[in-house]
């Protein structure tokens, strides 16, 4: 999974593992969604857990009711000005269907609390990705649906578990 190519909002490309060498919280985001205020909570997690090794990463997506119409530059400016976002944003992309970002194709195997995996249902689904296991197997992915706030104890527990050596 760490070898998956990703593109940042500034146009640079790299590997997911270079951007997030340890545990990560990856979220599909949108600027005109009822869940958009969750940016503040995501930034708070970035500030709290970033120094401990967590990478928070957002990927803007316009697939759900066209709620992310802006360019990469407009999205980055919106996030910075309105929510003080300092965590990295990927280039705008798709999370489902033809042309879905390879990272999200892999993340969709993550299961939520009910055991459901599959397609991303809406903006602001959250995926806690543990560091790659030493045995070379795929990392564990814990999934949280859009209505689960970033400061929810379940997300915090998943992050803390992922950060344990």
C-alpha positions in Angstrom: 0.0 0.0 0.0 2.9 2.4 0.8 4.0 2.1 -2.9 0.8 3.6 -4.2 1.4 6.8 -6.2 -0.4 9.9 -5.0 -0.5 13.4 -6.3 -0.5 16.4 -4.0 -2.7 19.5 -4.6 0.5 21.4 -5.7 1.0 19.0 -8.5 3.9 17.0 -7.0 3.7 13.2 -7.2 5.1 10.7 -4.8 4.4 7.5 -2.9 1.9 7.3 -0.1 4.6 5.8 2.1 6.8 8.8 1.6 4.0 11.1 2.5 2.8 8.9 5.4 5.7 6.7 6.5 3.8 5.6 9.6 0.2 5.6 10.6 -2.2 7.8 8.6 -5.7 9.2 8.8 -7.0 9.6 5.3 -10.2 11.5 4.6 -12.2 12.3 1.4 -13.1 16.0 1.9 -15.4 18.6 0.3 -15.8 22.3 0.9 -19.6 22.6 0.4 -20.8 19.7 2.5 -22.7 19.6 5.8 -19.7 17.8 7.2 -17.2 20.5 6.1 -16.7 21.8 9.7 -15.0 18.5 10.4 -11.9 20.1 8.9 -11.4 21.8 12.3 -11.4 18.5 14.1 -9.1 17.0 11.5 -6.6 19.8 12.0 -6.8 19.4 15.8 -5.9 15.7 15.3 -3.0 16.7 13.0 -1.7 19.1 15.7 -2.1 16.6 18.5 -0.9 13.4 16.9 1.3 14.7 14.1 4.3 15.1 16.4 3.8 11.5 17.5 4.0 10.1 13.9 0.4 10.4 12.5 -0.1 11.8 9.1 -3.5 13.4 8.4 -4.2 13.5 4.7 -7.2 14.9 2.9 -8.3 14.2 -0.7 -10.9 16.6 -2.1 -13.6 14.8 -4.1 -16.5 16.2 -6.2 -18.4 12.9 -6.6 -21.1 13.5 -4.1 -23.6 16.2 -5.2 -20.8 18.2 -6.7 -19.8 19.5 -3.3 -16.2 20.2 -4.2 -16.3 22.3 -7.3 -13.1 24.3 -6.8 -9.6 23.9 -8.3 -6.8 22.4 -6.1 -5.6 26.0 -5.4 -9.0 27.2 -4.4 -9.6 24.2 -2.2 -6.3 24.7 -0.4 -7.0 28.4 0.1 -10.5 27.7 1.4 -9.2 25.1 3.9 -6.4 27.3 5.1 -8.4 30.5 5.5 -11.6 29.0 7.0 -10.2 26.1 9.1 -6.5 26.8 9.5 -5.7 23.5 7.7 -2.0 22.7 7.7 -2.1 19.0 6.9 -1.4 17.9 3.3 -4.1 17.8 0.7 -4.0 15.5 -2.3 -5.1 16.6 -5.7 -8.8 16.5 -6.2 -9.8 13.0 -7.4 -12.4 10.2 -7.4 -13.0 7.8 -4.6 -15.4 5.4 -6.4 -15.9 4.1 -10.0 -13.9 4.4 -13.1 -10.8 6.6 -12.5 -10.9 6.2 -8.7 -7.6 7.1 -7.1 -5.5 4.0 -6.5 -5.2 5.0 -2.8 -8.9 4.9 -2.3 -9.3 1.6 -4.2 -7.1 0.2 -1.5 -8.7 2.1 1.4 -12.2 0.8 0.4 -11.2 -2.6 1.7 -11.3 -1.1 5.2 -14.3 -2.1 7.3 -16.5 0.1 9.5 -17.7 -0.8 12.9 -20.5 -2.9 11.4 -18.0 -4.9 9.2 -19.1 -3.1 6.0 -16.4 -2.3 3.4 -16.8 -1.3 -0.2 -17.7 2.0 -1.9 -17.2 5.3 -0.1 -20.8 6.5 0.7 -20.2 10.2 1.2 -17.8 13.0 1.9 -15.6 12.9 5.1 -15.3 9.1 5.4 -12.2 8.5 7.5 -9.7 5.7 7.2 -7.1 5.1 9.9 -4.2 3.2 8.3 -1.7 1.4 10.5 2.0 1.3 9.5 2.9 -1.6 7.2 3.4 -4.8 9.2 7.0 -6.2 9.4 5.8 -9.4 7.7 4.9 -7.6 4.5 1.2 -8.1 4.8 -1.3 -5.3 4.1 -1.7 -2.8 6.9 -5.0 -2.8 9.0 -7.4 -0.1 7.9 -10.2 1.1 10.2 -13.0 2.9 8.6 -15.3 5.5 10.0 -18.3 6.9 8.2 -19.0 10.6 7.6 -21.2 11.2 10.7 -18.4 10.0 13.0 -16.7 13.3 14.2 -12.9 13.5 14.2 -12.8 13.8 18.0 -15.0 10.7 18.5 -13.5 8.3 21.0 -13.5 5.5 18.4 -11.3 7.5 16.0 -9.0 8.6 18.8 -8.7 5.0 20.0 -7.9 3.8 16.5 -5.2 6.5 16.1 -3.7 5.7 19.5 -3.6 1.9 18.6 -2.0 2.7 15.3 0.7 4.8 17.0 1.6 2.0 19.5 4.9 0.3 18.6 
